[in-house]
């Protein structure tokens, strides 16, 4: 692949200077339009050492509004970043809706370095590539534009540039041992990059190889490619003047008005529902969903199970004592733990969580009570706010509600489009698979009660002063949609219960029975991974 690239392509300096200002002005206008359309953009620059990636970024940034752009220079992960799944730090750097993120190296750097240094097995290499494809597909499905550039030069050209940099005492500091190692092992790195491109080149995030022997040609081609791709994303034709090099006669505001006016209703619909164009996220119609047989999982749950007070007290003490010891093992063995609690309103999620946290070190856990997204969470992919709340190694994260809101409340209340919640099942399974692969211990609970028991607890909350704050108008509205929520829950349990992260249904009609079952499940799961503990 890379050996077929014509590395002698160039452009005259005079032509470069003539065409560059118009392209930069054009990109500025597009930046404003992307902001109005709430479309996030990620531009990734990878390439050989000495290919002036930072200069290419400088050319790109020169006319952009810096308030809407973040440039991320990616280095090897630090100690803190290694406490989380490897893509965690990149999820935190994804741009918000309407924002732009430019990466000087990216998630590809870590994978390529480890591969060429023979620090990855073949299975690990394949898993990393799969993680990348998943990551890029998820953010592209959410409407983001991804452009990935590889700046390519020959081994001899790289060697010559290294010598020139070292010969000048003002630039010699830029040359590192890694740069020399890369040049000596050029063919190994080249072969690994070709394999990486083949595995991660997709319709929604294609690789663009730029001949970079002539830096003017590389910079101008990158800029033209970005402008054309963004225009295509916004549903307007690329301006033929870009290919011919003719001058653009638009100022930012007037061009933006013309660009928005050029988008008819169909184009605007494509911007809003861009995910529909992705082959991997083709939506199922509501009619097709309605024809699916209802699994009836919740209706088969035995809600008559109870536990006597004396047995409850005895079991509670022993289970909490074992959990206390296991909490220390979590810290000692540096394993992250995620506990997910979903269930009906008033099903007893808070009480179950409290019995877990009562006897473990308060420094070792964080409880996240999840409600409607706000602030930064609201302008990112729905999984962003859960990536940023993941536990580091040796700690526990407890979620009172979770990412499953996408296929429950967001589905029922219409906060997510049909295609969004339908593809969320696969996205959630992929998310949890990556956590498990990192070593996370995960338990997922659905606390189930009957409509009659829920009504009794609602009425109790109304009459008990210190419980009234728990009851809201939303709780009563959700109760009116019980059948819809039950159907959505059945589908969620069916499609997201996996061998690595199975659901545990808790019969919560009796709170004592529910709390003991939750504790017993957590203890059993932790002992399976960390080893048994003795009292």
One Martini backbone bead per residue (centre of mass of N, CA, C, O) as a GRO file, in nm:
protein
  535
    1UNK     BB    1   0.065   0.057  -0.028
    2UNK     BB    2   0.294   0.272   0.051
    3UNK     BB    3   0.482   0.196  -0.204
    4UNK     BB    4   0.263   0.351  -0.411
    5UNK     BB    5   0.349   0.624  -0.332
    6UNK     BB    6   0.395   0.949  -0.449
    7UNK     BB    7   0.676   1.135  -0.322
    8UNK     BB    8   0.711   1.375  -0.566
    9UNK     BB    9   0.501   1.553  -0.489
   10UNK     BB   10   0.423   1.901  -0.578
   11UNK     BB   11   0.453   2.262  -0.504
   12UNK     BB   12   0.460   2.576  -0.557
   13UNK     BB   13   0.513   2.842  -0.361
   14UNK     BB   14   0.329   3.041  -0.511
   15UNK     BB   15   0.073   2.865  -0.511
   16UNK     BB   16   0.056   2.822  -0.211
   17UNK     BB   17   0.023   3.126  -0.129
   18UNK     BB   18  -0.236   3.172  -0.299
   19UNK     BB   19  -0.429   2.932  -0.175
   20UNK     BB   20  -0.421   2.936   0.137
   21UNK     BB   21  -0.606   3.175   0.237
   22UNK     BB   22  -0.871   3.065   0.115
   23UNK     BB   23  -0.880   2.800   0.272
   24UNK     BB   24  -0.875   2.922   0.555
   25UNK     BB   25  -1.136   3.085   0.522
   26UNK     BB   26  -1.314   2.846   0.456
   27UNK     BB   27  -1.269   2.694   0.725
   28UNK     BB   28  -1.383   2.907   0.911
   29UNK     BB   29  -1.671   2.897   0.799
   30UNK     BB   30  -1.711   2.596   0.867
   31UNK     BB   31  -1.680   2.618   1.170
   32UNK     BB   32  -1.940   2.782   1.215
   33UNK     BB   33  -2.134   2.573   1.089
   34UNK     BB   34  -2.070   2.337   1.280
   35UNK     BB   35  -2.169   2.479   1.531
   36UNK     BB   36  -2.466   2.514   1.437
   37UNK     BB   37  -2.489   2.188   1.371
   38UNK     BB   38  -2.343   2.015   1.595
   39UNK     BB   39  -2.050   1.914   1.477
   40UNK     BB   40  -1.807   1.700   1.531
   41UNK     BB   41  -1.434   1.714   1.506
   42UNK     BB   42  -1.171   1.489   1.389
   43UNK     BB   43  -0.810   1.539   1.363
   44UNK     BB   44  -0.553   1.319   1.240
   45UNK     BB   45  -0.193   1.307   1.300
   46UNK     BB   46   0.016   1.098   1.129
   47UNK     BB   47   0.365   0.973   1.119
   48UNK     BB   48   0.666   1.041   1.057
   49UNK     BB   49   0.937   1.140   1.161
   50UNK     BB   50   0.980   1.478   1.036
   51UNK     BB   51   0.679   1.563   0.897
   52UNK     BB   52   0.546   1.818   1.028
   53UNK     BB   53   0.276   1.807   1.197
   54UNK     BB   54   0.274   2.079   1.355
   55UNK     BB   55   0.278   2.256   1.097
   56UNK     BB   56   0.011   2.157   0.984
   57UNK     BB   57  -0.154   2.256   1.227
   58UNK     BB   58  -0.076   2.554   1.206
   59UNK     BB   59  -0.207   2.601   0.929
   60UNK     BB   60  -0.492   2.515   1.020
   61UNK     BB   61  -0.516   2.730   1.274
   62UNK     BB   62  -0.470   3.030   1.179
   63UNK     BB   63  -0.807   3.099   1.120
   64UNK     BB   64  -0.919   2.988   1.364
   65UNK     BB   65  -1.124   2.957   1.632
   66UNK     BB   66  -0.989   2.876   1.940
   67UNK     BB   67  -1.262   2.821   2.105
   68UNK     BB   68  -1.332   2.555   1.899
   69UNK     BB   69  -1.031   2.441   1.966
   70UNK     BB   70  -0.833   2.138   2.016
   71UNK     BB   71  -0.500   2.047   2.099
   72UNK     BB   72  -0.345   1.717   2.093
   73UNK     BB   73  -0.061   1.587   2.252
   74UNK     BB   74   0.060   1.264   2.218
   75UNK     BB   75   0.169   1.051   2.465
   76UNK     BB   76   0.265   0.843   2.665
   77UNK     BB   77   0.136   0.699   2.922
   78UNK     BB   78   0.076   0.763   3.233
   79UNK     BB   79   0.022   0.645   3.539
   80UNK     BB   80  -0.273   0.739   3.561
   81UNK     BB   81  -0.373   0.636   3.275
   82UNK     BB   82  -0.306   0.324   3.353
   83UNK     BB   83  -0.576   0.297   3.548
   84UNK     BB   84  -0.713   0.265   3.267
   85UNK     BB   85  -0.843   0.221   2.996
   86UNK     BB   86  -0.680   0.300   2.705
   87UNK     BB   87  -0.933   0.489   2.588
   88UNK     BB   88  -1.003   0.694   2.809
   89UNK     BB   89  -0.826   0.950   2.729
   90UNK     BB   90  -0.981   0.985   2.449
   91UNK     BB   91  -1.267   1.029   2.540
   92UNK     BB   92  -1.191   1.296   2.701
   93UNK     BB   93  -1.099   1.435   2.402
   94UNK     BB   94  -1.359   1.464   2.290
   95UNK     BB   95  -1.568   1.655   2.124
   96UNK     BB   96  -1.808   1.860   2.116
   97UNK     BB   97  -2.069   1.994   1.992
   98UNK     BB   98  -1.916   2.196   1.741
   99UNK     BB   99  -1.634   2.088   1.780
  100UNK     BB  100  -1.265   2.072   1.770
  101UNK     BB  101  -1.015   1.808   1.718
  102UNK     BB  102  -0.654   1.794   1.734
  103UNK     BB  103  -0.409   1.538   1.652
  104UNK     BB  104  -0.082   1.479   1.775
  105UNK     BB  105  -0.141   1.216   1.757
  106UNK     BB  106  -0.277   0.901   1.893
  107UNK     BB  107  -0.414   0.590   1.940
  108UNK     BB  108  -0.194   0.478   1.734
  109UNK     BB  109   0.074   0.509   1.881
  110UNK     BB  110   0.061   0.287   2.099
  111UNK     BB  111   0.009   0.045   1.909
  112UNK     BB  112   0.251   0.078   1.716
  113UNK     BB  113   0.477   0.068   1.924
  114UNK     BB  114   0.411  -0.211   2.049
  115UNK     BB  115   0.433  -0.370   1.786
  116UNK     BB  116   0.731  -0.289   1.696
  117UNK     BB  117   0.840  -0.381   1.999
  118UNK     BB  118   0.706  -0.656   2.077
  119UNK     BB  119   0.447  -0.607   2.310
  120UNK     BB  120   0.250  -0.783   2.127
  121UNK     BB  121   0.025  -0.991   2.057
  122UNK     BB  122  -0.180  -1.094   1.818
  123UNK     BB  123  -0.438  -1.077   1.988
  124UNK     BB  124  -0.389  -0.789   2.094
  125UNK     BB  125  -0.374  -0.649   1.824
  126UNK     BB  126  -0.662  -0.719   1.736
  127UNK     BB  127  -0.806  -0.586   1.980
  128UNK     BB  128  -0.709  -0.299   1.936
  129UNK     BB  129  -0.833  -0.266   1.656
  130UNK     BB  130  -1.123  -0.316   1.749
  131UNK     BB  131  -1.136  -0.079   1.946
  132UNK     BB  132  -1.097   0.141   1.735
  133UNK     BB  133  -1.339   0.083   1.555
  134UNK     BB  134  -1.546   0.120   1.778
  135UNK     BB  135  -1.480   0.408   1.861
  136UNK     BB  136  -1.521   0.540   1.577
  137UNK     BB  137  -1.812   0.442   1.530
  138UNK     BB  138  -1.949   0.575   1.775
  139UNK     BB  139  -1.877   0.876   1.705
  140UNK     BB  140  -1.992   0.867   1.416
  141UNK     BB  141  -2.287   0.788   1.496
  142UNK     BB  142  -2.305   1.079   1.654
  143UNK     BB  143  -2.180   1.280   1.400
  144UNK     BB  144  -1.889   1.260   1.348
  145UNK     BB  145  -1.585   1.378   1.212
  146UNK     BB  146  -1.325   1.185   1.044
  147UNK     BB  147  -0.966   1.252   1.009
  148UNK     BB  148  -0.692   1.055   0.864
  149UNK     BB  149  -0.341   1.113   0.872
  150UNK     BB  150  -0.055   1.014   0.667
  151UNK     BB  151   0.280   1.101   0.676
  152UNK     BB  152   0.490   1.041   0.390
  153UNK     BB  153   0.818   0.890   0.374
  154UNK     BB  154   1.126   0.806   0.328
  155UNK     BB  155   1.404   0.679   0.466
  156UNK     BB  156   1.607   0.883   0.343
  157UNK     BB  157   1.451   1.141   0.412
  158UNK     BB  158   1.457   1.100   0.716
  159UNK     BB  159   1.762   1.090   0.750
  160UNK     BB  160   1.819   1.376   0.639
  161UNK     BB  161   1.647   1.529   0.851
  162UNK     BB  162   1.798   1.438   1.102
  163UNK     BB  163   2.070   1.565   1.023
  164UNK     BB  164   1.972   1.860   1.001
  165UNK     BB  165   1.872   1.890   1.290
  166UNK     BB  166   2.151   1.812   1.431
  167UNK     BB  167   2.324   2.045   1.293
  168UNK     BB  168   2.126   2.223   1.460
  169UNK     BB  169   2.121   2.363   1.775
  170UNK     BB  170   1.807   2.457   1.760
  171UNK     BB  171   1.703   2.138   1.665
  172UNK     BB  172   1.840   1.891   1.808
  173UNK     BB  173   1.625   1.840   2.044
  174UNK     BB  174   1.406   1.697   1.855
  175UNK     BB  175   1.586   1.454   1.861
  176UNK     BB  176   1.543   1.110   1.915
  177UNK     BB  177   1.581   0.781   1.977
  178UNK     BB  178   1.312   0.700   1.844
  179UNK     BB  179   1.375   0.817   1.566
  180UNK     BB  180   1.618   0.633   1.504
  181UNK     BB  181   1.472   0.367   1.543
  182UNK     BB  182   1.265   0.409   1.317
  183UNK     BB  183   1.472   0.429   1.084
  184UNK     BB  184   1.608   0.148   1.127
  185UNK     BB  185   1.285   0.026   1.134
  186UNK     BB  186   1.112   0.107   0.886
  187UNK     BB  187   0.988  -0.163   0.771
  188UNK     BB  188   0.844  -0.249   1.027
  189UNK     BB  189   0.664  -0.001   1.055
  190UNK     BB  190   0.538  -0.011   0.775
  191UNK     BB  191   0.400  -0.289   0.805
  192UNK     BB  192   0.231  -0.219   1.055
  193UNK     BB  193   0.077   0.019   0.924
  194UNK     BB  194  -0.059  -0.137   0.699
  195UNK     BB  195  -0.216  -0.324   0.887
  196UNK     BB  196  -0.363  -0.100   1.044
  197UNK     BB  197  -0.509   0.023   0.803
  198UNK     BB  198  -0.666  -0.232   0.714
  199UNK     BB  199  -0.820  -0.255   1.005
  200UNK     BB  200  -0.912   0.086   1.018
  201UNK     BB  201  -1.050   0.113   0.744
  202UNK     BB  202  -1.336   0.319   0.692
  203UNK     BB  203  -1.606   0.493   0.581
  204UNK     BB  204  -1.604   0.687   0.855
  205UNK     BB  205  -1.257   0.629   0.880
  206UNK     BB  206  -1.042   0.713   0.667
  207UNK     BB  207  -0.747   0.693   0.511
  208UNK     BB  208  -0.487   0.953   0.452
  209UNK     BB  209  -0.227   0.976   0.225
  210UNK     BB  210   0.063   1.192   0.251
  211UNK     BB  211   0.286   1.336   0.068
  212UNK     BB  212   0.590   1.478   0.252
  213UNK     BB  213   0.838   1.589   0.099
  214UNK     BB  214   0.642   1.823   0.036
  215UNK     BB  215   0.509   2.037   0.258
  216UNK     BB  216   0.320   2.211   0.088
  217UNK     BB  217   0.157   1.980  -0.028
  218UNK     BB  218   0.061   1.853   0.239
  219UNK     BB  219  -0.086   2.100   0.357
  220UNK     BB  220  -0.281   2.161   0.121
  221UNK     BB  221  -0.413   1.881   0.099
  222UNK     BB  222  -0.525   1.869   0.383
  223UNK     BB  223  -0.702   2.122   0.361
  224UNK     BB  224  -0.873   2.032   0.119
  225UNK     BB  225  -0.983   1.772   0.244
  226UNK     BB  226  -1.128   1.901   0.481
  227UNK     BB  227  -1.316   2.087   0.326
  228UNK     BB  228  -1.455   1.871   0.151
  229UNK     BB  229  -1.559   1.691   0.385
  230UNK     BB  230  -1.732   1.908   0.529
  231UNK     BB  231  -1.914   1.973   0.295
  232UNK     BB  232  -2.028   1.688   0.263
  233UNK     BB  233  -2.147   1.674   0.554
  234UNK     BB  234  -2.337   1.940   0.496
  235UNK     BB  235  -2.460   1.896   0.189
  236UNK     BB  236  -2.236   2.015  -0.006
  237UNK     BB  237  -2.054   2.108  -0.259
  238UNK     BB  238  -1.761   2.118  -0.379
  239UNK     BB  239  -1.546   2.355  -0.468
  240UNK     BB  240  -1.383   2.379  -0.769
  241UNK     BB  241  -1.159   2.587  -0.678
  242UNK     BB  242  -0.984   2.390  -0.514
  243UNK     BB  243  -0.867   2.232  -0.758
  244UNK     BB  244  -0.770   2.493  -0.932
  245UNK     BB  245  -0.686   2.749  -0.730
  246UNK     BB  246  -0.889   2.946  -0.700
  247UNK     BB  247  -1.028   3.214  -0.569
  248UNK     BB  248  -1.192   3.303  -0.284
  249UNK     BB  249  -1.498   3.529  -0.229
  250UNK     BB  250  -1.528   3.479   0.088
  251UNK     BB  251  -1.660   3.555   0.374
  252UNK     BB  252  -1.753   3.421   0.657
  253UNK     BB  253  -2.054   3.517   0.683
  254UNK     BB  254  -2.153   3.494   0.386
  255UNK     BB  255  -2.078   3.200   0.345
  256UNK     BB  256  -2.250   3.084   0.571
  257UNK     BB  257  -2.522   3.170   0.454
  258UNK     BB  258  -2.494   3.018   0.185
  259UNK     BB  259  -2.453   2.737   0.303
  260UNK     BB  260  -2.723   2.719   0.461
  261UNK     BB  261  -2.905   2.778   0.210
  262UNK     BB  262  -2.807   2.517   0.042
  263UNK     BB  263  -2.975   2.361   0.252
  264UNK     BB  264  -3.202   2.146   0.248
  265UNK     BB  265  -3.414   1.943   0.411
  266UNK     BB  266  -3.259   1.683   0.345
  267UNK     BB  267  -2.980   1.774   0.441
  268UNK     BB  268  -3.061   1.843   0.732
  269UNK     BB  269  -3.145   1.554   0.798
  270UNK     BB  270  -2.864   1.430   0.759
  271UNK     BB  271  -2.727   1.584   0.987
  272UNK     BB  272  -2.910   1.479   1.220
  273UNK     BB  273  -2.903   1.160   1.080
  274UNK     BB  274  -2.613   1.036   1.010
  275UNK     BB  275  -2.624   0.738   1.119
  276UNK     BB  276  -2.796   0.623   0.876
  277UNK     BB  277  -2.530   0.601   0.678
  278UNK     BB  278  -2.433   0.368   0.844
  279UNK     BB  279  -2.400   0.032   0.792
  280UNK     BB  280  -2.375  -0.060   1.112
  281UNK     BB  281  -2.665   0.132   1.179
  282UNK     BB  282  -2.914   0.008   1.072
  283UNK     BB  283  -3.235   0.047   1.115
  284UNK     BB  284  -3.517  -0.049   1.282
  285UNK     BB  285  -3.832  -0.072   1.274
  286UNK     BB  286  -4.106  -0.040   1.468
  287UNK     BB  287  -4.259  -0.275   1.341
  288UNK     BB  288  -4.038  -0.487   1.381
  289UNK     BB  289  -4.029  -0.465   1.688
  290UNK     BB  290  -4.331  -0.542   1.739
  291UNK     BB  291  -4.289  -0.846   1.618
  292UNK     BB  292  -4.135  -0.919   1.848
  293UNK     BB  293  -4.100  -1.136   2.088
  294UNK     BB  294  -4.183  -1.139   2.410
  295UNK     BB  295  -3.991  -1.262   2.670
  296UNK     BB  296  -4.103  -1.233   2.974
  297UNK     BB  297  -3.902  -1.211   3.218
  298UNK     BB  298  -4.045  -1.052   3.456
  299UNK     BB  299  -4.310  -1.236   3.476
  300UNK     BB  300  -4.123  -1.491   3.594
  301UNK     BB  301  -4.082  -1.364   3.859
  302UNK     BB  302  -4.042  -1.441   4.202
  303UNK     BB  303  -4.215  -1.234   4.451
  304UNK     BB  304  -4.238  -1.434   4.721
  305UNK     BB  305  -3.969  -1.387   4.831
  306UNK     BB  306  -3.828  -1.435   5.162
  307UNK     BB  307  -3.700  -1.295   5.488
  308UNK     BB  308  -3.613  -1.331   5.792
  309UNK     BB  309  -3.491  -1.139   6.037
  310UNK     BB  310  -3.278  -1.330   6.163
  311UNK     BB  311  -3.145  -1.419   5.900
  312UNK     BB  312  -3.074  -1.142   5.801
  313UNK     BB  313  -2.880  -1.053   6.027
  314UNK     BB  314  -2.679  -1.287   5.997
  315UNK     BB  315  -2.609  -1.256   5.694
  316UNK     BB  316  -2.524  -0.961   5.693
  317UNK     BB  317  -2.273  -0.980   5.873
  318UNK     BB  318  -2.112  -1.188   5.702
  319UNK     BB  319  -2.113  -1.047   5.425
  320UNK     BB  320  -1.984  -0.777   5.518
  321UNK     BB  321  -1.721  -0.903   5.619
  322UNK     BB  322  -1.632  -1.019   5.345
  323UNK     BB  323  -1.643  -0.750   5.190
  324UNK     BB  324  -1.423  -0.609   5.350
  325UNK     BB  325  -1.194  -0.802   5.260
  326UNK     BB  326  -1.238  -0.766   4.952
  327UNK     BB  327  -1.173  -0.464   4.940
  328UNK     BB  328  -0.872  -0.511   4.995
  329UNK     BB  329  -0.819  -0.691   4.743
  330UNK     BB  330  -0.882  -0.482   4.534
  331UNK     BB  331  -0.643  -0.302   4.613
  332UNK     BB  332  -0.409  -0.511   4.610
  333UNK     BB  333  -0.486  -0.618   4.298
  334UNK     BB  334  -0.582  -0.386   4.112
  335UNK     BB  335  -0.910  -0.387   4.079
  336UNK     BB  336  -1.174  -0.300   3.909
  337UNK     BB  337  -1.514  -0.192   4.005
  338UNK     BB  338  -1.854  -0.262   3.882
  339UNK     BB  339  -2.179  -0.138   3.992
  340UNK     BB  340  -2.510  -0.204   3.872
  341UNK     BB  341  -2.823  -0.012   3.913
  342UNK     BB  342  -3.139  -0.129   3.836
  343UNK     BB  343  -3.493  -0.019   3.830
  344UNK     BB  344  -3.751   0.052   3.991
  345UNK     BB  345  -3.918   0.264   4.145
  346UNK     BB  346  -3.876   0.179   4.479
  347UNK     BB  347  -3.689  -0.101   4.481
  348UNK     BB  348  -3.401  -0.052   4.658
  349UNK     BB  349  -3.120   0.062   4.566
  350UNK     BB  350  -3.018   0.236   4.804
  351UNK     BB  351  -3.022   0.011   5.023
  352UNK     BB  352  -2.825  -0.181   4.881
  353UNK     BB  353  -2.587   0.014   4.866
  354UNK     BB  354  -2.559   0.065   5.171
  355UNK     BB  355  -2.485  -0.236   5.245
  356UNK     BB  356  -2.213  -0.222   5.091
  357UNK     BB  357  -2.080   0.054   5.224
  358UNK     BB  358  -2.074   0.023   5.540
  359UNK     BB  359  -1.782  -0.174   5.558
  360UNK     BB  360  -1.618  -0.012   5.362
  361UNK     BB  361  -1.387   0.180   5.247
  362UNK     BB  362  -1.454   0.511   5.163
  363UNK     BB  363  -1.194   0.542   4.969
  364UNK     BB  364  -1.281   0.291   4.755
  365UNK     BB  365  -1.549   0.456   4.675
  366UNK     BB  366  -1.812   0.542   4.426
  367UNK     BB  367  -2.120   0.715   4.394
  368UNK     BB  368  -2.342   0.721   4.110
  369UNK     BB  369  -2.596   0.949   4.037
  370UNK     BB  370  -2.811   0.914   3.766
  371UNK     BB  371  -2.912   1.158   3.537
  372UNK     BB  372  -2.946   1.408   3.363
  373UNK     BB  373  -2.758   1.565   3.153
  374UNK     BB  374  -2.481   1.796   3.196
  375UNK     BB  375  -2.295   1.998   3.041
  376UNK     BB  376  -2.055   1.812   2.908
  377UNK     BB  377  -2.242   1.560   2.883
  378UNK     BB  378  -2.451   1.695   2.676
  379UNK     BB  379  -2.205   1.738   2.433
  380UNK     BB  380  -2.190   1.419   2.420
  381UNK     BB  381  -2.159   1.119   2.415
  382UNK     BB  382  -2.332   0.910   2.626
  383UNK     BB  383  -2.057   0.754   2.723
  384UNK     BB  384  -1.874   0.978   2.835
  385UNK     BB  385  -1.984   0.998   3.138
  386UNK     BB  386  -1.876   0.699   3.200
  387UNK     BB  387  -1.580   0.713   3.135
  388UNK     BB  388  -1.530   0.953   3.353
  389UNK     BB  389  -1.646   0.732   3.596
  390UNK     BB  390  -1.434   0.541   3.619
  391UNK     BB  391  -1.243   0.322   3.778
  392UNK     BB  392  -0.966   0.268   3.920
  393UNK     BB  393  -0.738   0.089   4.029
  394UNK     BB  394  -0.866  -0.042   4.335
  395UNK     BB  395  -1.168   0.043   4.277
  396UNK     BB  396  -1.516   0.158   4.326
  397UNK     BB  397  -1.812   0.163   4.118
  398UNK     BB  398  -2.141   0.302   4.176
  399UNK     BB  399  -2.451   0.267   3.994
  400UNK     BB  400  -2.734   0.479   4.004
  401UNK     BB  401  -2.767   0.415   3.738
  402UNK     BB  402  -2.700   0.427   3.373
  403UNK     BB  403  -2.639   0.347   3.038
  404UNK     BB  404  -2.937   0.213   3.028
  405UNK     BB  405  -3.104   0.471   2.972
  406UNK     BB  406  -3.101   0.454   2.660
  407UNK     BB  407  -3.308   0.179   2.670
  408UNK     BB  408  -3.522   0.332   2.847
  409UNK     BB  409  -3.595   0.638   2.906
  410UNK     BB  410  -3.502   0.742   2.622
  411UNK     BB  411  -3.692   0.561   2.468
  412UNK     BB  412  -3.975   0.622   2.600
  413UNK     BB  413  -3.942   0.956   2.603
  414UNK     BB  414  -3.773   1.044   2.328
  415UNK     BB  415  -3.454   1.128   2.366
  416UNK     BB  416  -3.413   0.901   2.152
  417UNK     BB  417  -3.364   0.781   1.870
  418UNK     BB  418  -3.423   0.490   1.729
  419UNK     BB  419  -3.130   0.439   1.618
  420UNK     BB  420  -2.988   0.496   1.891
  421UNK     BB  421  -3.112   0.271   2.080
  422UNK     BB  422  -3.056   0.030   1.890
  423UNK     BB  423  -2.733   0.061   1.890
  424UNK     BB  424  -2.677   0.051   2.205
  425UNK     BB  425  -2.644  -0.247   2.261
  426UNK     BB  426  -2.371  -0.281   2.117
  427UNK     BB  427  -2.221  -0.048   2.263
  428UNK     BB  428  -2.245  -0.166   2.547
  429UNK     BB  429  -2.104  -0.435   2.496
  430UNK     BB  430  -1.838  -0.303   2.410
  431UNK     BB  431  -1.782  -0.145   2.664
  432UNK     BB  432  -1.779  -0.393   2.858
  433UNK     BB  433  -1.559  -0.553   2.715
  434UNK     BB  434  -1.332  -0.347   2.772
  435UNK     BB  435  -1.346  -0.364   3.078
  436UNK     BB  436  -1.293  -0.667   3.107
  437UNK     BB  437  -1.018  -0.671   2.953
  438UNK     BB  438  -0.885  -0.483   3.185
  439UNK     BB  439  -1.021  -0.627   3.471
  440UNK     BB  440  -1.306  -0.587   3.532
  441UNK     BB  441  -1.549  -0.605   3.783
  442UNK     BB  442  -1.892  -0.713   3.716
  443UNK     BB  443  -2.222  -0.594   3.825
  444UNK     BB  444  -2.575  -0.657   3.743
  445UNK     BB  445  -2.885  -0.498   3.846
  446UNK     BB  446  -3.235  -0.597   3.880
  447UNK     BB  447  -3.502  -0.443   4.047
  448UNK     BB  448  -3.798  -0.624   4.134
  449UNK     BB  449  -4.143  -0.524   4.115
  450UNK     BB  450  -4.459  -0.456   4.167
  451UNK     BB  451  -4.711  -0.233   4.116
  452UNK     BB  452  -4.831  -0.261   4.402
  453UNK     BB  453  -4.568  -0.212   4.564
  454UNK     BB  454  -4.504   0.062   4.448
  455UNK     BB  455  -4.758   0.205   4.548
  456UNK     BB  456  -4.709   0.156   4.850
  457UNK     BB  457  -4.436   0.314   4.857
  458UNK     BB  458  -4.538   0.583   4.760
  459UNK     BB  459  -4.743   0.628   4.991
  460UNK     BB  460  -4.531   0.617   5.213
  461UNK     BB  461  -4.366   0.863   5.118
  462UNK     BB  462  -4.600   1.067   5.157
  463UNK     BB  463  -4.631   1.004   5.486
  464UNK     BB  464  -4.317   1.030   5.522
  465UNK     BB  465  -4.120   1.293   5.577
  466UNK     BB  466  -3.817   1.161   5.518
  467UNK     BB  467  -3.939   1.050   5.211
  468UNK     BB  468  -4.064   1.272   5.018
  469UNK     BB  469  -3.808   1.347   4.838
  470UNK     BB  470  -3.823   1.076   4.657
  471UNK     BB  471  -4.086   1.197   4.537
  472UNK     BB  472  -4.209   1.240   4.203
  473UNK     BB  473  -4.370   1.317   3.917
  474UNK     BB  474  -4.204   1.118   3.743
  475UNK     BB  475  -4.284   0.861   3.890
  476UNK     BB  476  -4.584   0.871   3.807
  477UNK     BB  477  -4.539   0.874   3.501
  478UNK     BB  478  -4.385   0.606   3.479
  479UNK     BB  479  -4.616   0.428   3.586
  480UNK     BB  480  -4.803   0.468   3.328
  481UNK     BB  481  -4.546   0.305   3.162
  482UNK     BB  482  -4.500   0.007   3.248
  483UNK     BB  483  -4.522  -0.169   2.989
  484UNK     BB  484  -4.297  -0.026   2.830
  485UNK     BB  485  -4.072  -0.076   3.039
  486UNK     BB  486  -4.095  -0.384   3.042
  487UNK     BB  487  -4.022  -0.431   2.746
  488UNK     BB  488  -3.747  -0.284   2.753
  489UNK     BB  489  -3.623  -0.463   2.976
  490UNK     BB  490  -3.639  -0.733   2.836
  491UNK     BB  491  -3.455  -0.651   2.599
  492UNK     BB  492  -3.211  -0.573   2.765
  493UNK     BB  493  -3.162  -0.847   2.905
  494UNK     BB  494  -3.133  -1.011   2.639
  495UNK     BB  495  -2.898  -0.813   2.486
  496UNK     BB  496  -2.689  -0.761   2.768
  497UNK     BB  497  -2.642  -1.059   2.851
  498UNK     BB  498  -2.333  -1.187   2.939
  499UNK     BB  499  -2.077  -1.379   3.034
  500UNK     BB  500  -1.908  -1.131   3.152
  501UNK     BB  501  -2.206  -0.951   3.188
  502UNK     BB  502  -2.442  -1.036   3.379
  503UNK     BB  503  -2.758  -1.053   3.486
  504UNK     BB  504  -2.931  -0.973   3.801
  505UNK     BB  505  -3.226  -1.071   3.939
  506UNK     BB  506  -3.416  -0.898   4.188
  507UNK     BB  507  -3.624  -0.988   4.443
  508UNK     BB  508  -3.787  -0.683   4.583
  509UNK     BB  509  -4.043  -0.714   4.762
  510UNK     BB  510  -3.822  -0.799   4.967
  511UNK     BB  511  -3.571  -0.624   5.106
  512UNK     BB  512  -3.404  -0.839   5.252
  513UNK     BB  513  -3.367  -1.035   5.023
  514UNK     BB  514  -3.237  -0.836   4.823
  515UNK     BB  515  -2.983  -0.757   4.988
  516UNK     BB  516  -2.866  -1.043   5.016
  517UNK     BB  517  -2.842  -1.107   4.714
  518UNK     BB  518  -2.653  -0.883   4.643
  519UNK     BB  519  -2.422  -0.953   4.837
  520UNK     BB  520  -2.379  -1.246   4.742
  521UNK     BB  521  -2.307  -1.175   4.449
  522UNK     BB  522  -2.063  -0.995   4.502
  523UNK     BB  523  -1.895  -1.196   4.664
  524UNK     BB  524  -1.884  -1.421   4.453
  525UNK     BB  525  -1.752  -1.251   4.228
  526UNK     BB  526  -1.495  -1.165   4.382
  527UNK     BB  527  -1.396  -1.453   4.458
  528UNK     BB  528  -1.358  -1.554   4.163
  529UNK     BB  529  -1.117  -1.330   4.116
  530UNK     BB  530  -0.962  -1.302   4.421
  531UNK     BB  531  -1.058  -1.498   4.622
  532UNK     BB  532  -1.100  -1.640   4.910
  533UNK     BB  533  -1.236  -1.567   5.230
  534UNK     BB  534  -1.171  -1.541   5.584
  535UNK     BB  535  -1.305  -1.491   5.915
   0.00000   0.00000   0.00000
